[in-house]
Amino acid sequence: MRKIGILTYHFADNFGAVLQCYALKEVISEYEEVEIIDYKPEYINNMHKVIVNPFKIKNLTVYNKFKLLVKHILPLNIYRTTVKKMNFMKFRKKELPLSEKTFKNAESFIKKIEDYRCIVVGSDQVWNPELQGEIDKMYFLNFGKKYVKRVSYAASIGKPEVSEKYLNDFIKSINKFDAISVREERSERFISKIVENKVEVTLDPTLLLDKSRWVSISEPADIKQEYILVYDLENTNDITEIVNELSNKLKLPVVTYSNKNIYHNKVESFSNYGPAKFLGLFKDASYVVTNSFHGTVFSVIFEKKFITIPHTTRGNRMEDFLYKLNLEGRIVKEKNDLESVNYKDNINFSIPNKILECEKEKSLSYLKKSLEI
């Protein structure tokens, strides 16, 4: 019997990438057999090796190539990366049913596409040609038999529009899809202009599972005291000042993703944790400070006291999410904003949860209709 396949960035050692893949797999598997198509394109896979050769990675400036080279030749960083990779491999082996064969390009997959009655592309920036350096045929499935249904779920182009350089190929490729959903409203506005099918905006897959499902696969971290969890994907003066101020006011130590010693009361870094312990950190945290979209998502799922400091280049997505849930009051941009958000008070999640349930129903409805399940 032919099954459903998922195509996404499941191989990236990134909490959001792996957990959104897990969530989509969980939802679809309630109705039908599903597996993750083990596609590992070199342009992404190169970034997640223990020893990285940055000069093989497309679309990096010379400065960033040398910066990445220095980062990956330091012995301590090699150790951390190795431990992190092992933890992610353990999670994938346990939780993600991968295809028997690994594919490195579309040509190697052509004969196997007929193993699937439907392929779901997404979530993540699977339609971002700037990231890929080209229109990746694999994520657009512009090959193979037409009877294999092509569906996207919460796919992203990474930017408001696709650049002129890739636009013609993008239009030809995306029009082969039977159903299209994207994760950002700005992507929906752009793609709706160039396709015949209706384009829908759907929730990030992590939001399709409730708190109990995430708790069931979490693992406790070895932290024996209350703590502020800081999921910081970038280190800025603002987040440093805010975290140090909050730590002093709440008299709580800091557990952070960053390996830098920029927080006064830091007790541990979780940069080499796997996804299961990452979830455990959110479950047990007394407070969360983050400039990550998925950090914001799991703060809401676990109903934590939290503040979001918008990322300097990716902040729109987290701000849009919080405004949609009437939680824009949790957005802090500088230390002086702390008092105005009533940082000590518990958050009433009743209205946000009702909004999420409504959005979840819409997203699940799109998925069931598109997959005919």
N, C-alpha and C positions, 0 to 999 in steps of 0.2 A: 504493500500500500504506500502510495506517495505521501510525503509529509510536508510540513511547513518549515521553511528555513528562515533564519534571521541573519542579516548582513549588517554588521556594525563594527565599531572599534573595540571589540571585546578583549583584544590582546594588549591594549594599553594598560600599563601599571598605574592606573588612575582610578581613584575611588568612584567618581561619578560615572566614568565610562563603563566600568565593570558592573556596578550596581544597577544602572539603567538597563543593561543587557539582561541581568538576572531577573529584574522585575518584568520585563516584556516576555521573557521565556516563561515565567511563572503564570502570567495571565493567559497566554495562548495555550499552555499545556493543560489547563483546566478543560479544554474543549477538544484538543487534537494533539497528536504526536508532533513535537517540534525539536529542532536541533539548531545549534549555532554553526553556520558555515565558517569553517576555520580559514578565513582569508586573511593573510598577513602581508600587505603591501610593503615594499621596502621603505617607501618614503615615511611611513609611520613607525614601522618595526625598528628601523635604525635608531630612533630616538629612545627606545626602551631596552636597549642592550646594556649589559653590565659595563662593557668597555665600548664607548661610543667613538666612531670616527665621524666627527661633525662635517668633514669635507665631502661626505657621501650624502648628506642631507640637503634636499632641495630647499630653495627659498629662504636660506639664512644669510644674513649679512656677514661679511668677513669678520667684523667685530664679534658677533654672536657665535660664530664658529670657533674662534679662539677662546671665548669665554666658556663655551661648552667643553672644549678640549681640556682646559685647566681644571674645570670642575670634576671631570671624570678620570683624571690621572692621579688625583689625591687618594692615598690608600684608605683613609677613613670613609670617603665618599664611595669608593669601590665596595667596601664592606657593607655600608648601609644599603647601597643599591642591590647587592647580592641578597641580603636578608629580605628586603622588600619584594624582590622578584620571586623568591621562594615562597613567601606568604601569599602572593597573588596567584602563583601556580597552584598552590594547595587549594585555594578557594575555587579556582576554575575547575580543577579536577573533581572536586566534590559537588559543585553546584551548577556547572554549565555543561550540558551535553554537546560536545563538539563533533563535527563530522569526522569520519575516519581519516579522510585525506586533508592535508593542508594545501592551500592554494596560494600562489604568489602573484598570479595575474589572471586576467579574464580568459585568456587562451587555454589555460590549464583547467578551467572550470566548465567550458562549453559543453563537453560530453556529459557532465554530471548534473547540469541544470534540470534535466528531465526526471531526476530523482525526486523532485519537489513539485507539488501541485501549486504551491504559492510561495513566493519569497517576499519577506518583509524587510525593507531597507530602513534602518534607523534604530534608535535615535542617534544624536550626536551630529557633528559637522561632516556628515558623509557626502554632502553635496557642495563642499567648499573647494573649488578648483585652485584657489590661492594656496591652500594648505597642501593640496595634492600635486601642484605643479602642472596639472592637466585635468581634463575631464576623465575621471577614472571609470572605464567601461563597466567594471564590476559593480560599482554602487549605482549605476544607471541601468544595468541589465539590458543594454541595447544589443543583445545577441540572443540566439537560441529560439526555441519554438514559442509561438504566440500563446499556446494554450497554458503555458506556465504563467499564472497570475502574478502581476507585479504590483506591490503595494508599498507605500512609504508610511512610516509612523513617526511623527515628531522629528522629521529630518530637518537639518539646518544647512543654510548656505554660508553661515558664519558672518556675513555682512548684509547690509540692507539690500544690495543688488549684486548681481554677477557682473564682473568687469567686461568691457567690450571685447577683450582678447579671447574670452571663452564663450561669449554669449551665443553665437550661432550653434556651436556643438552642444551647449547646454540645452537650448530650445529643442533641438532634434532628439536629444536623449530623454529628456523628462517627459515628452509627449508619448512615450511608449508605456507609461504607467497607467494601470487600470484605476487606481485610487491614490490620491495624494493627500497627506497631512504633513504639516510642518510644526515646529515648536515655537516659532516667533511670529507675531502678527505682521511685522515688517516683511518677513519672508512670504507670508500669505499674500500681501498686497502686491509684491513684485511678481511672484509666480502666477498669480491669477491673471495677469496681463498676457502671459505667453503660452498658456495651456487652455485646452478646451474643457477639461474636467473641472468640477468644483474643487477648490482647495480648502481644506479645513485646518484649524489650529487645534492641536491636541496637547494634553498634559505630558510633561516629562514622565517616562514610564515609572520612575521611582514613586510618583504620587498615586499610582494605581493600586499600590499595596498599602494596607493599613499598618498601624504601629505594631500589632501583635505578630504580623508576618515578619517584620524586620527584627523584632526581639527574638523570634524563634531561631534565627541564624546568626545572632550576635554572640560574641565571646567577650567575657569580662577582661578588662585591662588590669594589670597588677598595680593599681593605684589605690592605696588604703585610706585616702582622705578626700574630702570634698574639694572640687577644683573648678576653675574656669577653663573651659575648652576653647582654644583659639585655633580655628582652621583658617590660616592665613596663606593664601596663594601668592601674595606679594607683600613685601615689607615696606611700609611707608611710615613717615613720621607720625601721621595721624593715627594709624592703628597702634603704633608703639605707645604713644601718649595715652590713648584711650584705654588700652589694656592695663597699663601701669596704674592709671588713675582708678580704674574699676577694681583692680586687685587690691589696692590700698584701702579703698572704701569698703569693700566686701570682706576684706581680710582673708582672701582665698588665694592659694597658689595657682600657677598657670601651667597647663599642659598644652603644648603648641606643636603645630606641624613644622614650623621653622626650626632649623638647627642653630640659628644664630642666637647669641646671648644678648638679646635686646630687651627682654622682659625681666624686671627686678626679681619677681618671685617664681621664676620658671623652675619646675621640678622634673619635667620630662618632655622629650620630643617624640611624636608618633610618626615621623617621616618614613620609618621602615615597617610600619604596621601593615597587615593585610586588611581586606574589607570587613571581615567578621569582627575584629577588634576595633576597627574604626566605628562600626555601629555600636559596639559596647561602650565606647567613649561617649557617644551622644546619649545613650540610654542612661548613663550614670552621672553625667555632668550636672553641676549645680547651676551653671550659667554658660552661655555660648556667645563668643564674639567671632564673626566671620566676614570675609570678603569674597566668599565663594557662593555660587548659586546653589550647589548641592549641600553646602553647609547650611544655607538658609532653609532649604527644603527639609532637611532632617531635623533642624531646630523646630520647625512647624509640626512635622510628623510626630516627634517625641514630646511636643508641647512643652518646650523649655523656655525659661527666661532667656532672651537673646537680644542681641543687636547686630544689625548688618551694616558694615561700612562698605559702600559700593566700590567694587574694583575699578581702577582708573580707566581700563579699556573695555571691560566686560560688565560694567555695573548696570547697564540698562535692563538686562534680563532679570536681575534680582529685584531692582526697583519696580519693574512692571509686575512681577509676581506678587510682591508685597502690597502694591496698590490694588491689585485684583482681589486680594483677600482682606482688604480694609486694615492692613497691618503696616501701613506706611509710617506709622509712628515709631516703628522699630528701626528706622533708618537713621544712622548717626554719621555725620561727615567730619566732625571735629570734636575735640574734648569738651568744648563749651556746650555742646548739644546734649550731654549726658543727663543733666538735670531735667531738661524739657521732655525726655522720653520716660520719666518716672522709672528709672532703671531697676529700682528695688522691688517694684510692684509685680505681683503675678499677672500673667496675661490671660485675658478671657478668650479662649479659642472657640467658643460656641459658634459665633458668626463665621469666622474663617473656615471652620469645619463644614458648615452647611454649604458655603460657597464651593468648597473643594468637592463635596459629594455631588453637587450639581455638575461641575466640570468633569468629574470622573465618569458620571453616567454618559455624558456626551462623548467622551473619548472612547469608552468601552463600546458604545453603540456604533461609532465609526469603525472600530476594529472588527467587531462581529459582522457587520454588514459587508465590509471590504473583503474579509476572509471567508465569508459565507459559512459562518459557524454558529 
